[in-house]
Amino acid sequence: MGIKKFFMFLMTAICFCTASFARQISVQILQQDSAIEEISEKSYDIETFVLDGFFEKNYIVTTSEASMFNTDDEALALWKSGLGEALNGSSDYFVQIEVFYISDESVRKAESKIEKIVWKLARVKTGLVINSATLSDIKFQPNGQEDLSAIAANLVKNINSAIKA
């Protein structure tokens, strides 16, 4: 009986130590698209693929509410709000991903194409931006639709590399 308790204690200690060293990242998706007034399925799909990608890289992942923005001031206000949420949630990193759609009011919202994606990464404790980049080479599937999975994988790869740098 004593050996079983010892091994249970040892396994609990190992799990606790592993969990205490996991990195936590908070993700915020923003969308700029003058043709619609709500977050598109594409933006939500990118968010899901990004969250899954970080989870697979052993991050503890949290999110801020996806939001629309039209001006730099609105994006900055959402940045401050998301960074505050990340701080309150004890995250190590905060990343804001801005998805820009091509402004073409003649197409339905489901058909809007992604123009570019801008991401910005900060250490939560200091609030300082440690890296940012623009992804304008949008990958497409053979059917002409954006390859959201590939786009998100590229984002996760670049953001993870920035964290490790």
Accessible surface in RSA format (square Angstrom, percent):
REM  Atomic radii and reference values for relative SASA: ProtOr
REM  Chains: A
REM  Algorithm: Lee & Richards
REM  Probe-radius: 1.40
REM  Slices: 20
REM RES _ NUM      All-atoms   Total-Side   Main-Chain    Non-polar    All polar
REM                ABS   REL    ABS   REL    ABS   REL    ABS   REL    ABS   REL
RES MET A   1   174.12  90.2 130.12  86.1  43.99 104.7 114.89  97.7  59.23  78.5
RES GLY A   2    55.19  68.1   0.00   N/A  55.19  68.1  39.57 108.6  15.62  35.0
RES ILE A   3   122.12  69.5 119.71  89.2   2.41   5.8 121.08  87.2   1.04   2.8
RES LYS A   4   146.16  71.3 142.97  87.7   3.19   7.6  89.77  80.8  56.39  60.1
RES LYS A   5   140.01  68.3 134.40  82.5   5.61  13.4  80.49  72.5  59.52  63.4
RES PHE A   6   115.68  57.9 109.42  67.8   6.26  16.3 114.86  69.6   0.82   2.4
RES PHE A   7   107.36  53.7 107.15  66.4   0.21   0.5 107.36  65.1   0.00   0.0
RES MET A   8   135.33  70.1 133.84  88.6   1.49   3.5 100.79  85.7  34.54  45.8
RES PHE A   9   140.47  70.3 134.69  83.4   5.79  15.1 139.77  84.7   0.70   2.0
RES LEU A  10    69.28  38.6  69.28  49.6   0.00   0.0  69.28  48.7   0.00   0.0
RES MET A  11   111.56  57.8 111.40  73.7   0.17   0.4  90.67  77.1  20.90  27.7
RES THR A  12    89.13  63.4  83.92  85.1   5.21  12.4  64.97  87.3  24.16  36.5
RES ALA A  13    34.23  31.5  27.13  41.9   7.10  16.2  33.79  47.6   0.44   1.2
RES ILE A  14    90.68  51.6  87.41  65.1   3.27   7.9  90.44  65.1   0.23   0.6
RES CYS A  15    78.78  59.6  71.87  80.2   6.91  16.2  28.94  73.3  49.85  53.7
RES PHE A  16   144.52  72.3 139.29  86.3   5.23  13.6 144.03  87.3   0.49   1.4
RES CYS A  17    63.85  48.3  63.32  70.6   0.53   1.2  17.06  43.2  46.79  50.5
RES THR A  18    93.75  66.7  84.35  85.5   9.40  22.4  72.91  97.9  20.84  31.5
RES ALA A  19    62.21  57.2  48.21  74.4  14.00  31.8  54.57  76.8   7.64  20.3
RES SER A  20    68.22  57.6  29.84  39.8  38.38  88.4  35.31  75.2  32.91  46.1
RES PHE A  21   164.87  82.5 141.31  87.5  23.56  61.3 145.92  88.5  18.96  54.3
RES ALA A  22    36.80  33.8  15.33  23.7  21.47  48.8  23.41  33.0  13.39  35.5
RES ARG A  23    72.43  30.4  71.67  36.5   0.76   1.8  35.54  48.6  36.89  22.4
RES GLN A  24    27.23  15.2  27.23  19.9   0.00   0.0   3.71   7.9  23.52  17.8
RES ILE A  25     0.00   0.0   0.00   0.0   0.00   0.0   0.00   0.0   0.00   0.0
RES SER A  26     2.93   2.5   2.93   3.9   0.00   0.0   0.00   0.0   2.93   4.1
RES VAL A  27     0.00   0.0   0.00   0.0   0.00   0.0   0.00   0.0   0.00   0.0
RES GLN A  28     4.30   2.4   4.30   3.1   0.00   0.0   0.00   0.0   4.30   3.3
RES ILE A  29     0.31   0.2   0.31   0.2   0.00   0.0   0.31   0.2   0.00   0.0
RES LEU A  30     0.00   0.0   0.00   0.0   0.00   0.0   0.00   0.0   0.00   0.0
RES GLN A  31     0.00   0.0   0.00   0.0   0.00   0.0   0.00   0.0   0.00   0.0
RES GLN A  32    48.00  26.8  47.21  34.5   0.80   1.9  12.29  26.2  35.71  27.1
RES ASP A  33     2.54   1.8   0.35   0.3   2.20   5.2   1.02   2.4   1.52   1.5
RES SER A  34    71.35  60.3  42.47  56.7  28.88  66.5  44.12  93.9  27.23  38.2
RES ALA A  35    33.34  30.7   2.92   4.5  30.42  69.2   4.80   6.8  28.54  75.6
RES ILE A  36    17.55  10.0   7.95   5.9   9.60  23.1  12.99   9.4   4.56  12.4
RES GLU A  37   170.79  98.1 140.90 106.6  29.89  71.2  58.08 112.3 112.71  92.0
RES GLU A  38    91.54  52.6  88.22  66.7   3.32   7.9  33.32  64.4  58.23  47.5
RES ILE A  39    24.07  13.7  10.76   8.0  13.31  32.1  10.76   7.7  13.31  36.1
RES SER A  40    13.67  11.6   8.38  11.2   5.29  12.2  13.67  29.1   0.00   0.0
RES GLU A  41   128.39  73.7 124.28  94.0   4.12   9.8  62.76 121.4  65.63  53.6
RES LYS A  42    25.19  12.3  24.96  15.3   0.22   0.5  24.85  22.4   0.34   0.4
RES SER A  43     0.04   0.0   0.00   0.0   0.04   0.1   0.04   0.1   0.00   0.0
RES TYR A  44    91.56  42.7  91.09  51.8   0.47   1.2  59.48  44.7  32.08  39.5
RES ASP A  45    56.99  39.9  56.10  55.8   0.89   2.1   4.79  11.3  52.20  52.1
RES ILE A  46     0.00   0.0   0.00   0.0   0.00   0.0   0.00   0.0   0.00   0.0
RES GLU A  47    22.32  12.8  22.32  16.9   0.00   0.0   1.33   2.6  20.99  17.1
RES THR A  48    70.69  50.3  70.01  71.0   0.68   1.6  46.09  61.9  24.60  37.2
RES PHE A  49    81.08  40.6  75.10  46.5   5.97  15.5  75.52  45.8   5.56  15.9
RES VAL A  50     0.00   0.0   0.00   0.0   0.00   0.0   0.00   0.0   0.00   0.0
RES LEU A  51    40.74  22.7  39.78  28.5   0.96   2.4  40.10  28.2   0.64   1.7
RES ASP A  52    71.56  50.1  70.45  70.1   1.12   2.6  17.41  41.0  54.16  54.0
RES GLY A  53    15.61  19.3   0.00   N/A  15.61  19.3  14.45  39.6   1.16   2.6
RES PHE A  54     0.00   0.0   0.00   0.0   0.00   0.0   0.00   0.0   0.00   0.0
RES PHE A  55   145.19  72.6 140.63  87.1   4.57  11.9 140.63  85.3   4.57  13.1
RES GLU A  56   138.28  79.4 107.94  81.7  30.34  72.2  43.68  84.5  94.60  77.2
RES LYS A  57    84.24  41.1  73.58  45.1  10.66  25.4  30.24  27.2  54.00  57.5
RES ASN A  58   117.98  81.4 106.62 103.0  11.37  27.4  30.22  72.7  87.76  84.8
RES TYR A  59     4.15   1.9   0.00   0.0   4.15  10.8   0.37   0.3   3.78   4.7
RES ILE A  60    81.21  46.2  77.56  57.8   3.65   8.8  81.21  58.5   0.00   0.0
RES VAL A  61    36.56  24.1   9.08   8.2  27.48  66.2   9.08   7.9  27.48  74.5
RES THR A  62    53.39  38.0  47.11  47.8   6.29  15.0  50.14  67.3   3.25   4.9
RES THR A  63    65.18  46.4  36.85  37.4  28.33  67.5   6.37   8.6  58.81  88.9
RES SER A  64     4.80   4.1   2.08   2.8   2.73   6.3   3.44   7.3   1.37   1.9
RES GLU A  65   148.53  85.3 130.07  98.4  18.46  44.0  55.06 106.5  93.47  76.3
RES ALA A  66    11.71  10.8   1.35   2.1  10.37  23.6   1.35   1.9  10.37  27.5
RES SER A  67    24.13  20.4  19.49  26.0   4.64  10.7  12.55  26.7  11.58  16.2
RES MET A  68    53.98  28.0  35.03  23.2  18.94  45.1  35.10  29.8  18.88  25.0
RES PHE A  69     4.84   2.4   3.39   2.1   1.45   3.8   4.84   2.9   0.00   0.0
RES ASN A  70    93.71  64.6  77.90  75.3  15.81  38.1  21.35  51.4  72.36  69.9
RES THR A  71    69.89  49.7  64.10  65.0   5.78  13.8  66.93  89.9   2.95   4.5
RES ASP A  72   123.27  86.3 114.84 114.3   8.43  19.9  35.73  84.1  87.54  87.3
RES ASP A  73   113.72  79.7 106.85 106.3   6.87  16.3  30.23  71.2  83.49  83.3
RES GLU A  74    76.50  43.9  71.88  54.4   4.62  11.0  35.28  68.2  41.22  33.7
RES ALA A  75     9.22   8.5   8.65  13.4   0.57   1.3   9.07  12.8   0.15   0.4
RES LEU A  76    84.31  47.0  81.98  58.7   2.32   5.8  83.78  58.8   0.53   1.4
RES ALA A  77    60.92  56.0  50.06  77.2  10.86  24.7  55.21  77.8   5.70  15.1
RES LEU A  78    41.36  23.0  41.20  29.5   0.15   0.4  41.36  29.0   0.00   0.0
RES TRP A  79    16.79   6.7  16.79   8.1   0.00   0.0   3.40   1.8  13.39  21.7
RES LYS A  80   131.07  63.9 120.39  73.9  10.69  25.4  73.35  66.0  57.73  61.5
RES SER A  81    57.82  48.9  43.49  58.0  14.33  33.0  31.44  67.0  26.37  36.9
RES GLY A  82     0.11   0.1   0.00   N/A   0.11   0.1   0.11   0.3   0.00   0.0
RES LEU A  83    30.30  16.9  30.17  21.6   0.14   0.3  30.17  21.2   0.14   0.4
RES GLY A  84    30.09  37.1   0.00   N/A  30.09  37.1  29.02  79.7   1.06   2.4
RES GLU A  85    88.97  51.1  78.20  59.2  10.77  25.6  41.53  80.3  47.44  38.7
RES ALA A  86     2.05   1.9   0.00   0.0   2.05   4.7   2.05   2.9   0.00   0.0
RES LEU A  87   103.22  57.5  94.30  67.5   8.92  22.4  94.35  66.3   8.87  23.9
RES ASN A  88   131.76  90.9  99.12  95.8  32.65  78.6  29.64  71.3 102.12  98.7
RES GLY A  89    39.47  48.7   0.00   N/A  39.47  48.7  30.50  83.7   8.97  20.1
RES SER A  90    88.09  74.4  67.55  90.1  20.54  47.3  41.33  88.0  46.75  65.5
RES SER A  91     5.15   4.4   0.40   0.5   4.75  11.0   0.00   0.0   5.15   7.2
RES ASP A  92    53.11  37.2  47.00  46.8   6.11  14.5  13.24  31.2  39.87  39.8
RES TYR A  93    26.55  12.4  26.55  15.1   0.00   0.0   2.43   1.8  24.13  29.7
RES PHE A  94     0.00   0.0   0.00   0.0   0.00   0.0   0.00   0.0   0.00   0.0
RES VAL A  95     0.00   0.0   0.00   0.0   0.00   0.0   0.00   0.0   0.00   0.0
RES GLN A  96     1.42   0.8   0.85   0.6   0.58   1.4   0.04   0.1   1.39   1.1
RES ILE A  97     0.00   0.0   0.00   0.0   0.00   0.0   0.00   0.0   0.00   0.0
RES GLU A  98    21.45  12.3  21.45  16.2   0.00   0.0   1.69   3.3  19.76  16.1
RES VAL A  99     0.00   0.0   0.00   0.0   0.00   0.0   0.00   0.0   0.00   0.0
RES PHE A 100    29.11  14.6  29.11  18.0   0.00   0.0  29.11  17.7   0.00   0.0
RES TYR A 101     6.70   3.1   0.87   0.5   5.84  15.2   0.87   0.7   5.84   7.2
RES ILE A 102    83.11  47.3  80.97  60.3   2.14   5.2  82.02  59.1   1.09   3.0
RES SER A 103    80.05  67.6  51.41  68.6  28.64  66.0  30.71  65.4  49.34  69.1
RES ASP A 104    57.91  40.6  53.34  53.1   4.57  10.8  15.82  37.2  42.09  42.0
RES GLU A 105   138.98  79.8 106.86  80.8  32.12  76.5  37.92  73.3 101.06  82.5
RES SER A 106   102.81  86.9  58.33  77.8  44.48 102.5  56.21 119.7  46.60  65.3
RES VAL A 107    49.91  32.8  38.84  35.2  11.07  26.7  42.39  36.8   7.52  20.4
RES ARG A 108   162.03  68.0 153.68  78.3   8.35  19.9  75.26 102.9  86.77  52.6
RES LYS A 109    97.72  47.7  89.42  54.9   8.30  19.8  63.66  57.3  34.06  36.3
RES ALA A 110    67.50  62.1  45.56  70.3  21.94  49.9  56.91  80.1  10.59  28.1
RES GLU A 111    83.22  47.8  76.19  57.6   7.03  16.7  33.25  64.3  49.97  40.8
RES SER A 112     2.92   2.5   1.69   2.3   1.23   2.8   2.60   5.5   0.32   0.4
RES LYS A 113    69.22  33.8  67.12  41.2   2.10   5.0  57.31  51.6  11.91  12.7
RES ILE A 114     5.38   3.1   0.00   0.0   5.38  13.0   0.00   0.0   5.38  14.6
RES GLU A 115    90.19  51.8  78.38  59.3  11.81  28.1  21.13  40.9  69.07  56.4
RES LYS A 116    67.55  33.0  67.55  41.4   0.00   0.0  16.10  14.5  51.45  54.8
RES ILE A 117     0.00   0.0   0.00   0.0   0.00   0.0   0.00   0.0   0.00   0.0
RES VAL A 118    36.35  23.9  36.04  32.6   0.31   0.8  36.04  31.3   0.31   0.9
RES TRP A 119     7.30   2.9   7.07   3.4   0.22   0.5   5.37   2.9   1.93   3.1
RES LYS A 120    54.67  26.7  54.67  33.5   0.00   0.0  24.56  22.1  30.12  32.1
RES LEU A 121     0.00   0.0   0.00   0.0   0.00   0.0   0.00   0.0   0.00   0.0
RES ALA A 122     0.00   0.0   0.00   0.0   0.00   0.0   0.00   0.0   0.00   0.0
RES ARG A 123    99.06  41.6  99.06  50.5   0.00   0.0  32.23  44.1  66.83  40.5
RES VAL A 124     6.38   4.2   1.00   0.9   5.38  13.0   1.00   0.9   5.38  14.6
RES LYS A 125   182.30  88.9 149.22  91.6  33.08  78.8  94.89  85.4  87.40  93.1
RES THR A 126    86.59  61.6  55.38  56.1  31.21  74.4  61.00  81.9  25.59  38.7
RES GLY A 127    24.53  30.2   0.00   N/A  24.53  30.2  10.34  28.4  14.19  31.8
RES LEU A 128   120.90  67.3 119.81  85.7   1.09   2.7 120.90  84.9   0.00   0.0
RES VAL A 129    72.98  48.0  44.86  40.6  28.12  67.8  44.86  39.0  28.12  76.3
RES ILE A 130    53.74  30.6  20.79  15.5  32.95  79.4  26.95  19.4  26.79  72.7
RES ASN A 131    61.92  42.7  54.10  52.3   7.82  18.8   9.48  22.8  52.44  50.7
RES SER A 132    60.75  51.3  42.62  56.9  18.13  41.8   7.59  16.2  53.16  74.5
RES ALA A 133    44.34  40.8  32.14  49.6  12.20  27.8  43.85  61.8   0.49   1.3
RES THR A 134    78.56  55.9  48.69  49.4  29.87  71.2  27.09  36.4  51.47  77.8
RES LEU A 135    19.90  11.1  17.56  12.6   2.35   5.9  19.88  14.0   0.03   0.1
RES SER A 136    79.53  67.2  58.92  78.6  20.61  47.5  24.30  51.7  55.24  77.4
RES ASP A 137    92.87  65.1  85.12  84.7   7.75  18.3  37.62  88.5  55.26  55.1
RES ILE A 138    17.23   9.8   5.75   4.3  11.48  27.7   5.75   4.1  11.48  31.1
RES LYS A 139    94.56  46.1  91.67  56.2   2.90   6.9  57.71  51.9  36.85  39.3
RES PHE A 140   105.36  52.7  75.10  46.5  30.26  78.7  75.10  45.5  30.26  86.6
RES GLN A 141    72.37  40.5  65.15  47.6   7.21  17.2  13.15  28.0  59.22  44.9
RES PRO A 142   150.79 109.9 106.19  96.8  44.59 162.1 120.15  99.2  30.64 190.4
RES ASN A 143   109.11  75.2  71.48  69.1  37.63  90.6  46.70 112.4  62.41  60.3
RES GLY A 144    36.20  44.6   0.00   N/A  36.20  44.6  32.36  88.8   3.84   8.6
RES GLN A 145    79.64  44.5  79.64  58.2   0.00   0.0  28.37  60.4  51.26  38.9
RES GLU A 146     6.44   3.7   0.62   0.5   5.82  13.9   0.27   0.5   6.17   5.0
RES ASP A 147    36.28  25.4  36.28  36.1   0.00   0.0   0.16   0.4  36.11  36.0
RES LEU A 148    23.05  12.8  21.59  15.4   1.46   3.7  21.59  15.2   1.46   3.9
RES SER A 149    58.00  49.0  54.75  73.1   3.25   7.5  21.35  45.5  36.66  51.4
RES ALA A 150    36.46  33.5  25.65  39.6  10.81  24.6  32.39  45.6   4.07  10.8
RES ILE A 151     0.93   0.5   0.37   0.3   0.55   1.3   0.93   0.7   0.00   0.0
RES ALA A 152     0.83   0.8   0.78   1.2   0.05   0.1   0.83   1.2   0.00   0.0
RES ALA A 153    61.70  56.7  49.19  75.9  12.52  28.5  56.89  80.1   4.81  12.7
RES ASN A 154    36.94  25.5  31.90  30.8   5.04  12.1  13.86  33.4  23.08  22.3
RES LEU A 155     0.44   0.2   0.34   0.2   0.09   0.2   0.41   0.3   0.03   0.1
RES VAL A 156     4.65   3.1   4.65   4.2   0.00   0.0   4.65   4.0   0.00   0.0
RES LYS A 157   126.10  61.5 124.29  76.3   1.81   4.3  75.29  67.8  50.81  54.1
RES ASN A 158    53.18  36.7  48.75  47.1   4.43  10.7   8.84  21.3  44.33  42.9
RES ILE A 159     0.00   0.0   0.00   0.0   0.00   0.0   0.00   0.0   0.00   0.0
RES ASN A 160    14.00   9.7  14.00  13.5   0.00   0.0   0.21   0.5  13.79  13.3
RES SER A 161    64.77  54.7  54.70  73.0  10.06  23.2  34.89  74.3  29.88  41.9
RES ALA A 162    11.06  10.2   0.51   0.8  10.55  24.0   3.85   5.4   7.21  19.1
RES ILE A 163    10.87   6.2   2.51   1.9   8.36  20.1   2.51   1.8   8.36  22.7
RES LYS A 164   137.36  67.0 102.08  62.6  35.28  84.0  59.17  53.3  78.19  83.3
RES ALA A 165   109.57 100.7  47.73  73.7  61.84 140.7  85.78 120.8  23.79  63.0
END  Absolute sums over single chains surface
CHAIN  1 A     9737.9       8111.2       1626.7       5717.1       4020.8
END  Absolute sums over all chains
TOTAL          9737.9       8111.2       1626.7       5717.1       4020.8
